[in-house]
Amino acid sequence: MKKKSTSERKVLARGKYLALLKEGKWEYAQRTRNIGAAAIIAVTEDRELVLTRQFRVAVRRDVIDLPAGLVGDSADSIGEEAIESARRELLEETGYDASDLTLAGTCTTSPGLSSEVVSLFLTRTARRVHDGGGVEGEAIQVEVVPLRKLRRWLTAREHEGCLIDIKVYAALGLLK
């Protein structure tokens, strides 16, 4: 059931990509162009999961995550469908390509903090076509982990001080 707020929305701050809003007692972040995000559960034909490792300023640590990115976030991708963004982000970040992406679900990331909604796509035929690493300034490390060793591998990364993004655990559930 969709409920509408009866409170007035007030902009507290606005940056290039985010706005901080207040509505009633709630303060939350919203993407400035109201764009969504796409994340990819990319499994290779050898039953490996393709992940990213990237330093994230907000948490000041490396984060293990699914390949992901914003939908239509640049001048050359405005109007792009989420599935197109998923293909583009998978290729840019990891160097993997997939022709058979299917929508696994749409979810919120932190609905008490952000209005962001993520479209989660799945492929079981990801194949490497180049090194990846992201676009300028991203410094993404590609991690390819056999599914049978994934839980142990994630625990080892946590012991190293990495954080694991919740979407990775969602992927584990969807892959069962």
N, C-alpha and C positions, 0 to 999 in steps of 0.2 A: 504494500500500500504506500503510495507516494503522498507525503504530507508536505504542505507548504508552510514556510515560516511566516509568521505575522509580524516579525520584527523588521525594522529598517536595516538595510545593509550599509555599513559605513567602511570606506577604505581608510585603513590606518597608515599604510605605506605601500608604495608601488615601485618595483624595479623593472628591469628589462623582461624577466621571465616569470616573476612571481608578484602577487599582491597579497598583502596581509589584510584580512577583512574581519570586521566585527559584526555579528548579527545576534542581537539579544545579549546573552552572557557569553556566547561562543566567539572565540577568535580562531581563525584558520587561514591556511595558505591556499591560494588558487592560482593556477597557471594564467598568465595575463591574456592569452588568446583562447582560453578555455579548451585547449587541446588535450587529448588523451595520451596514453602511452601504450606501447606494444612490447610484450616480452615473449621470448621463444624458448620452448622446451625442445632443444635440438639434440636428437639422439642419432648417432651414426649407425650404419648397417652392422658395425662390429659391437653394437650395444654399449656405446660410450656416450656420456652426457657432456655436451660442450658448455663450458662455463666461462665466466670472465672474473678476473681479479683486478681491482682498481682501487687506488687510494681515494677515499671520499672525505672531503674537507669537513663536512658537517659532523662526522663522527671521529675524525682524525685517525682513521685506521683503514687498512685494506679491507675491502668487502668482496666476498665471493657471491656472485649473482648469476642469474640467467642473462644472456644477451638481451638487451632491451634499449628502448629509446622513445623519444617523443614522436607523436604522429603529426606530420606537417609542421615541423619546427623550424624549417629553413625556407628561404625564398624559393628554392627550386623544388620544395616538397609540399607547398601549400595545396590543400585540397586532396592530398593523398589519402587513400583508404588505409585503415589499420593494418590489413594484411600486406599491403605494399610497403608500409613502414617497417613491418616485421622482417620482410625479406631484405630490405636495404640495411637495417641495423645488424642483422645476423651477418651479412657479408662484410660490412664496414668494421664491426667490432671483432669478429672471429675469423674471417676469411672463409667461412663455410656458406654453402649455398643449399637451398632446399626448394624443390618445386611443388611439394605436396603439403604445404602448411594447412592445418585445419584449426578452426577456433575451438579451444578447449574450455573457455569460459571468460567471463568478464568480472573483475573484482576491484574492490577498493584496496588501497595500500595502507592507509591510516586515517579512517574517516573522522576521527576526532580532531585531527590536525590538518588534513588536506582534502581538497575536493577531487584529487587525482583518481582516475579510473583507468585500469590496465586491462587490455585485451590480451589474453594468454593464448598463444598458438603452439601447436605441437607438430613436429615432424619426426619421422623415424628413418629418414633417408638423407640426413645431413652429410655433405661431402666437402672436403677441404679443396678450395680452389686458389687461395693465397694465404699469406700469413696473418692478416687481420691487424688488430692493434688500435682500431678506431680512427677518428679524424683528428686533425690538428689539436694538440693539447690534451688528448684523452689518456694516452699511455696505458692502454688496456693490455693485460697479460691474458693469453688464452690458456685455459686449463681443460684438458680432455681426460675424463675419468671413467673407467669401466663401471657400469652400473652395479656390478656385484661388489665393488670395493668402495662405493660412494660414501656410505655412512662412516666408515673408518677414516676415509680421506677427509671428510668434513670435520670430524672430531680432531684429527691431526692439525688442520688449519686453525681451528678454534684454539688449540693449545699453543699455536704460534702467535696468537693475538689477533687473528682475522675475525671479522664478524661475518655471519652467514645471513644473507637476505632471506626473508620469509618466503619469497617466491621459489627458492630452491627447495624448501621443504614441501611447498604446495606441489611442485613438480614430482617429488618422490611419491606423494599420494596419488597423483594422476597417472603415474606410470605403473602402478600396481595392477 
